[in-house]
Structures are given as structure tokens and as C-alpha cells.
Amino acid sequence: MAPTNLSHRQTHNLLLISKLLSLRDTASPLTLLLDSLEQPATPLVKEYLRRAKLSKAHVTFVAFETLKRPEGVDIFVSARRKSPLDIAKEVGAGYQAVSNNPSRRRVVIIDSINPLLGSKNIDPNFHLPTFLSSFLVPASPSAPKVDSSLVVTYHQDVPSFPSQQPYTPSYFSLLTYLATTIITLHSFSHILAQKAARDRSLAAPVFGLEEEQDGVILGRLDSVGNQAAEGIALEMEHRRKSGRGVLEWYFLPPAWKYPPQQMKEIVTLLDDHPLYRPPEEPDTGAGDEEPESTFELRLTDRQRRDREGVVLPYFDAQKGDGPGEGGRILYDMGEEDDFDEEEDEI
């Protein structure tokens, strides 16, 4: 890839992740966070809350697993043991609270949707797209419209129950279909271990439940305690309105490395991380030189002058001194030639 195109891609994707995490201009109405036991989505959710506080956005937090109200949350909805209808009503009340200021943006965060989708008491007529859309649009048609964004966390390690109705897609398939942005979270230390194995043409290691060993739930590495390897890797898939998708990997540093009120962008491309990118070779300026060899391939100035002064035999044949003369070969004898009169007569 040309350096200009590479620089353009890096700049564009950095601006894109900043816009998505800050939820500006409703760039992604529905963002799906896919986490696991190896890498929970808690650090990324805290990053959403930090950016929402800096932009003074109204935050509604729907808690299925969280017990205490996180910092920076305006409305905290405890959704445990509640029906989807009751949850939608409480979230709708928060919409009315922010509708008086239409210029203010609204963010709805669901810490985990697995308890709702995996409940055995869920209504057979439960429609997931309708339930999620109720968080983005007002219940009353006369209410002013507010720019709303929804962030949903889905645990990939939690087994899902089969659908109660045949020939219907699973809830996970619906979520991945409806989401405009899908962010899969990975442990940075695991990404480094897998890359190191691929660089040596070895099979990439697996961790945790993927090891399929009895009693193994979480994978550990010797370098997990290294502060240089801390942080999370984000695998992003963003779907534009035109239908074109954008795929990119990012690195989010741990929260202790930056103050909460920092305005500077902290998310970087994974390829730019010093532990992930390959070491750069020093530029010696030898790109235009000839390949090295055991003998000299170039001519000296004296050899070049001698070569230019040599007159080849076919040059005289081009003079055209009459018919039959074009094929003569003229040869001037030198001192080292051994002249034999008998051979010359033949």
C-alpha cells in the first residue's frame, strides 16, 4: 500500500473510532459490545461514560448485573427480575426528562442483555427489535426528538437458549444484524502471544474455555503482570449507511494511564503500538544500490573509457563500400598475435 493511502486510512479510522466512542452525530444508533471472561467490557463501558461526561450527554444505565450506580450516570434503572415492558417504561421516563432540552444528546447503556434473553419467563411474543427501538424513540409522537444512541453488551461465553419459535433466528443473530457497530474485546496480552506464534509460523495459542480442559476457565500468561502489556484490543466492524463496512483494530490503554478529564484522544491503532508492530529496519539509503556480491559489478572510469573506445567489427560493415563488401570482417593484428604465413595463404 502506498504511504499516502496508508496515512489516509490511519487518520480516517482514528477519527472514526473517536466519533463512535463519543457517540457524536448518532454515528452508530446501536453499538454491540462482544466480551468474554478473558476480557470483560467494563473498561470500554467506563470509557463511554467518561466521554459522555465530557460532552455533557444524558446517560441512562440499564443494569442487569451492576449493583451500584456508576459515576457519571443520570438515571440508573435496575432491571433484575423485571419484564421487558416495565424496563421500557422506566427508560421512557428518562427520555421525558431530557426531552425538555432537545440539543442534549442521550446515551442508553445496557450492561448485559444476556439475563433478559436467557430468561425462561420471557414472553413468547417478545420482539427484540421493538424492545431496543423503544429506547431510541419517544413513546409519545408529540414529544420532541432527541439524538439517542444505544450501547448493548453481550457475553459470548454465556450459552444461549434456543428460540421458542421454530424457523426464527437466534437473539445473537438478530443483535449482530441490527447493530451498526460491533466491537469485539480481546485481551492485549493474548493478542501479543498469538502474534508472536504467527510470526514463528506456529499455531496460535488459545486461552480459557477455548482450551477445552477440565477446570480451566481463565487463561493466564507470564506477561500478564507486565504493565507494558496492559490494556485491551478492540476489533471494530462499522457499517455505514451506504452499506460499506470498515474493519479495524485499536488499542485502549488502561484507565490509570490518563486522567478522567483528559480531552486528548487516547485510543490508537493496534498496528502503531510498539509491542505489536514489527521493529523498523534502519534506512541506510541502499534502496537504489545494486545487490551485494563477492565481486565488483561496476566499472571503473578507466574501464569505462576503454570500453567506449573499442570499435566493433560490424561498425565497418555498415559503411556500405559497394556490393559484397558489407560482409567483410576487418581485423588488426596485435603484438601478441602469432602470424603464420602458411595459414594466411590458405
C-alpha positions as CSV (number, residue, x, y, z in Angstrom):
1,M,0.0,0.0,0.0
2,A,1.3,3.4,-0.9
3,P,2.4,5.6,2.1
4,T,-0.2,8.2,1.2
5,N,-3.1,5.7,1.2
6,L,-1.8,4.2,4.5
7,S,-1.6,7.6,6.2
8,H,-5.1,8.4,4.9
9,R,-6.5,5.2,6.3
10,Q,-4.9,5.7,9.7
11,T,-6.2,9.2,10.0
12,H,-9.7,8.3,8.9
13,N,-10.0,5.3,11.2
14,L,-8.7,7.2,14.2
15,L,-11.3,9.9,13.6
16,L,-14.0,7.2,13.1
17,I,-13.3,5.5,16.5
18,S,-13.3,8.9,18.3
19,K,-16.6,9.7,16.7
20,L,-18.1,6.3,17.6
21,L,-16.9,6.2,21.2
22,S,-18.1,9.8,21.8
23,L,-21.4,8.9,20.1
24,R,-21.4,12.1,18.1
25,D,-24.0,12.8,15.4
26,T,-25.6,9.4,16.0
27,A,-22.8,7.8,14.0
28,S,-23.9,4.5,15.5
29,P,-27.5,4.2,16.8
30,L,-26.9,0.7,18.1
31,T,-23.4,-0.4,19.2
32,L,-22.9,-4.1,20.2
33,L,-20.1,-4.9,22.6
34,L,-19.0,-8.6,22.5
35,D,-16.9,-9.5,25.5
36,S,-15.9,-12.7,27.3
37,L,-14.4,-14.0,30.5
38,E,-11.0,-13.3,29.1
39,Q,-11.8,-9.7,28.5
40,P,-14.9,-8.1,30.0
41,A,-16.4,-4.9,28.6
42,T,-16.1,-3.0,31.8
43,P,-13.1,-0.8,30.7
44,L,-14.8,0.1,27.5
45,V,-18.1,1.0,29.2
46,K,-16.2,3.3,31.6
47,E,-14.6,4.9,28.5
48,Y,-18.2,5.6,27.2
49,L,-19.2,7.1,30.5
50,R,-16.0,9.3,30.6
51,R,-16.7,10.7,27.1
52,A,-20.4,11.2,27.9
53,K,-19.5,13.2,31.0
54,L,-17.1,15.4,29.0
55,S,-19.7,16.1,26.3
56,K,-22.4,16.6,28.9
57,A,-24.7,13.9,27.4
58,H,-27.6,12.4,29.4
59,V,-26.8,8.8,30.4
60,T,-29.4,6.1,31.2
61,F,-27.8,3.0,32.6
62,V,-29.9,-0.3,32.4
63,A,-28.4,-2.6,35.0
64,F,-28.9,-6.4,34.9
65,E,-25.6,-7.2,36.6
66,T,-24.4,-3.9,38.1
67,L,-25.5,-3.3,41.7
68,K,-24.2,0.3,42.3
69,R,-24.8,3.4,40.1
70,P,-21.6,4.1,38.1
71,E,-20.1,7.5,38.2
72,G,-21.5,9.8,35.5
73,V,-24.9,8.1,35.2
74,D,-28.0,10.3,35.3
75,I,-30.7,7.6,35.5
76,F,-30.0,4.2,36.9
77,V,-32.6,1.5,36.1
78,S,-32.3,-1.8,38.0
79,A,-33.7,-4.3,35.5
80,R,-33.3,-7.5,37.5
81,R,-36.4,-9.7,37.7
82,K,-38.4,-7.1,35.6
83,S,-40.4,-7.7,32.5
84,P,-39.3,-6.0,29.2
85,L,-42.4,-3.8,29.4
86,D,-41.5,-2.5,32.8
87,I,-37.9,-1.8,31.7
88,A,-39.1,0.1,28.7
89,K,-41.4,2.3,30.8
90,E,-38.6,3.3,33.2
91,V,-36.3,4.0,30.4
92,G,-39.0,6.1,28.7
93,A,-39.4,8.2,31.8
94,G,-35.7,9.1,31.4
95,Y,-36.5,10.2,27.8
96,Q,-39.1,12.6,29.1
97,A,-36.5,14.1,31.5
98,V,-34.2,15.0,28.7
99,S,-36.8,16.0,26.1
100,N,-37.0,19.4,27.5
101,N,-33.5,20.1,26.1
102,P,-33.5,18.7,22.6
103,S,-30.0,19.9,22.0
104,R,-28.7,17.5,24.6
105,R,-27.7,14.0,23.4
106,R,-28.9,10.9,25.2
107,V,-27.0,7.6,25.7
108,V,-28.6,4.4,26.9
109,I,-26.2,1.7,28.1
110,I,-27.2,-1.9,28.9
111,D,-24.5,-3.6,30.9
112,S,-25.6,-7.1,29.8
113,I,-28.5,-8.3,27.8
114,N,-27.9,-12.0,28.4
115,P,-30.1,-12.2,31.6
116,L,-33.0,-10.8,29.6
117,L,-32.6,-13.0,26.6
118,G,-31.8,-16.1,28.6
119,S,-34.8,-15.8,31.0
120,K,-37.2,-18.8,30.9
121,N,-40.1,-16.5,31.9
122,I,-39.7,-14.3,28.8
123,D,-42.9,-13.7,26.8
124,P,-43.0,-16.0,23.7
125,N,-44.2,-12.9,21.8
126,F,-41.2,-10.9,22.9
127,H,-39.8,-9.0,19.9
128,L,-36.2,-7.9,20.4
129,P,-36.0,-5.2,17.6
130,T,-39.1,-3.5,19.0
131,F,-37.8,-3.6,22.6
132,L,-34.5,-2.0,21.6
133,S,-36.1,0.6,19.3
134,S,-38.2,1.8,22.3
135,F,-35.0,3.1,23.9
136,L,-34.3,5.3,20.9
137,V,-37.6,6.9,20.0
138,P,-40.1,8.6,22.3
139,A,-43.2,6.8,23.4
140,S,-45.3,9.8,22.6
141,P,-45.4,11.0,19.0
142,S,-45.7,14.6,20.2
143,A,-42.5,14.5,22.2
144,P,-39.5,16.3,20.7
145,K,-36.9,14.0,19.1
146,V,-33.6,13.7,20.8
147,D,-30.4,12.2,19.4
148,S,-30.2,8.9,21.1
149,S,-27.6,6.1,21.0
150,L,-27.8,2.6,22.4
151,V,-24.8,0.6,23.7
152,V,-25.5,-3.1,24.4
153,T,-23.1,-5.6,26.0
154,Y,-23.4,-9.3,25.1
155,H,-21.4,-12.1,26.8
156,Q,-20.1,-14.5,24.2
157,D,-19.3,-17.2,26.9
158,V,-22.9,-17.4,28.2
159,P,-24.7,-20.3,26.4
160,S,-27.9,-19.1,24.7
161,F,-31.2,-20.8,24.9
162,P,-32.8,-22.0,21.6
163,S,-35.6,-19.9,20.3
164,Q,-39.1,-20.8,21.4
165,Q,-40.4,-20.4,17.9
166,P,-39.1,-22.6,15.1
167,Y,-37.6,-21.1,11.9
168,T,-36.6,-17.9,13.7
169,P,-33.1,-16.6,14.1
170,S,-31.3,-16.6,17.4
171,Y,-31.2,-13.4,19.5
172,F,-27.4,-13.2,18.9
173,S,-28.0,-13.3,15.1
174,L,-30.6,-10.5,15.5
175,L,-28.2,-8.4,17.5
176,T,-25.4,-8.7,15.0
177,Y,-27.8,-7.9,12.2
178,L,-29.3,-4.8,13.9
179,A,-26.1,-3.4,15.2
180,T,-24.5,-0.6,13.2
181,T,-21.2,-1.1,15.0
182,I,-19.8,-4.3,16.5
183,I,-16.8,-4.1,18.9
184,T,-15.2,-7.4,20.0
185,L,-13.0,-7.1,23.0
186,H,-9.7,-9.0,23.3
187,S,-7.0,-9.3,26.0
188,F,-4.0,-7.4,24.7
189,S,-1.6,-9.9,26.3
190,H,-3.3,-12.7,24.5
191,I,-3.2,-10.8,21.2
192,L,0.6,-10.4,21.6
193,A,1.0,-14.1,22.4
194,Q,-0.9,-15.1,19.3
195,K,1.0,-12.7,17.1
196,A,4.3,-14.0,18.4
197,A,3.3,-17.5,17.5
198,R,2.2,-16.5,14.0
199,D,5.5,-14.7,13.4
200,R,7.3,-18.0,14.1
201,S,4.8,-19.9,11.8
202,L,3.3,-21.7,14.8
203,A,-0.2,-22.4,15.8
204,A,-1.8,-19.5,17.7
205,P,-2.5,-20.4,21.3
206,V,-6.0,-20.4,22.8
207,F,-7.0,-19.4,26.3
208,G,-9.7,-20.1,28.8
209,L,-12.7,-22.1,27.7
210,E,-11.3,-22.5,24.2
211,E,-8.6,-24.7,25.7
212,E,-11.3,-27.3,26.4
213,Q,-9.6,-28.5,29.5
214,D,-11.3,-29.6,32.7
215,G,-11.3,-26.8,35.3
216,V,-9.8,-24.1,33.0
217,I,-12.0,-21.0,32.9
218,L,-9.5,-18.2,32.5
219,G,-6.2,-18.2,30.6
220,R,-3.1,-16.8,32.2
221,L,0.3,-15.7,30.8
222,D,3.6,-15.0,32.4
223,S,3.5,-11.5,30.9
224,V,0.0,-10.6,32.2
225,G,1.5,-8.7,35.2
226,N,3.7,-6.6,32.9
227,Q,2.4,-3.1,32.8
228,A,3.6,-2.6,29.2
229,A,1.2,-5.3,28.1
230,E,-1.9,-3.9,29.9
231,G,-4.9,-2.6,28.0
232,I,-7.4,-4.1,25.7
233,A,-7.6,-4.7,22.0
234,L,-10.7,-3.6,20.1
235,E,-11.8,-5.3,16.9
236,M,-14.3,-2.9,15.3
237,E,-16.7,-3.5,12.5
238,H,-18.6,-0.4,11.5
239,R,-21.4,-0.4,8.9
240,R,-22.0,2.8,7.1
241,K,-25.3,4.0,5.7
242,S,-24.1,3.2,2.2
243,G,-23.6,-0.5,3.2
244,R,-19.8,-0.4,3.1
245,G,-18.1,-1.8,6.1
246,V,-15.0,-0.6,7.9
247,L,-12.8,-3.1,9.8
248,E,-10.0,-2.0,12.1
249,W,-8.1,-3.0,15.3
250,Y,-7.5,-0.5,18.1
251,F,-5.8,-0.3,21.4
252,L,-7.3,1.2,24.5
253,P,-4.8,1.8,27.3
254,P,-5.7,1.2,31.0
255,A,-7.5,3.9,32.8
256,W,-4.7,4.6,35.2
257,K,-2.5,5.9,32.3
258,Y,-4.7,9.0,31.7
259,P,-6.7,11.4,33.9
260,P,-10.5,11.1,33.7
261,Q,-10.9,14.7,32.5
262,Q,-8.3,14.3,29.7
263,M,-9.7,15.6,26.4
264,K,-6.9,14.2,24.2
265,E,-7.7,11.1,22.2
266,I,-6.3,8.0,23.9
267,V,-7.3,5.2,21.5
268,T,-4.7,4.3,19.0
269,L,-4.4,1.9,16.1
270,L,-3.2,-1.6,17.2
271,D,-0.6,-1.5,14.4
272,D,1.0,1.6,16.0
273,H,1.6,0.0,19.4
274,P,5.3,-0.6,20.0
275,L,4.8,-4.1,21.3
276,Y,2.7,-5.1,18.4
277,R,4.3,-3.6,15.3
278,P,7.5,-5.2,14.0
279,P,10.8,-3.4,14.7
280,E,11.6,-0.9,11.9
281,E,14.8,-1.5,10.0
282,P,17.2,1.4,9.8
283,D,17.1,3.3,6.5
284,T,20.6,3.2,5.1
285,G,19.7,4.7,1.8
286,A,20.7,1.5,-0.1
287,G,17.5,1.1,-1.9
288,D,18.9,2.4,-5.2
289,E,22.2,0.5,-4.9
290,E,22.9,-2.8,-6.7
291,P,22.8,-6.1,-4.7
292,E,25.9,-7.0,-2.8
293,S,28.2,-9.6,-4.4
294,T,31.6,-11.3,-3.9
295,F,32.9,-9.4,-7.0
296,E,32.6,-5.8,-8.2
297,L,29.8,-5.4,-10.7
298,R,30.5,-1.8,-11.6
299,L,33.2,-0.4,-14.0
300,T,36.0,2.0,-13.0
301,D,36.4,5.2,-15.0
302,R,39.4,3.8,-16.9
303,Q,37.5,0.6,-17.9
304,R,34.5,2.7,-19.0
305,R,36.7,4.9,-21.3
306,D,38.4,1.8,-22.8
307,R,35.0,0.2,-23.5
308,E,33.8,3.3,-25.2
309,G,36.9,3.4,-27.4
310,V,36.5,-0.1,-28.8
311,V,35.3,-0.2,-32.4
312,L,33.4,-3.4,-33.1
313,P,33.8,-5.2,-36.5
314,Y,30.2,-4.7,-37.6
315,F,30.5,-1.0,-37.4
316,D,32.8,-1.1,-40.5
317,A,30.3,-3.3,-42.3
318,Q,27.6,-0.5,-42.1
319,K,29.6,1.9,-44.2
320,G,28.4,0.2,-47.5
321,D,31.5,0.4,-49.7
322,G,29.9,-1.5,-52.6
323,P,28.2,-4.8,-53.1
324,G,29.8,-7.8,-51.3
325,E,31.8,-5.5,-49.0
326,G,29.2,-5.4,-46.3
327,G,30.2,-8.9,-45.0
328,R,34.0,-8.2,-44.7
329,I,35.5,-8.5,-41.3
330,L,38.5,-6.4,-40.7
331,Y,41.0,-7.5,-38.1
332,D,44.1,-5.6,-37.0
333,M,46.8,-7.9,-35.6
334,G,48.4,-7.0,-32.3
335,E,51.8,-7.6,-30.9
336,E,50.7,-10.7,-29.1
337,D,49.3,-12.4,-32.2
338,D,51.4,-15.3,-33.7
339,F,51.5,-14.7,-37.5
340,D,51.7,-17.8,-39.7
341,E,52.3,-17.1,-43.4
342,E,51.0,-20.6,-44.4
343,E,47.7,-20.2,-42.7
344,D,47.3,-16.7,-44.1
345,E,47.7,-18.0,-47.6
346,I,45.0,-20.6,-47.1
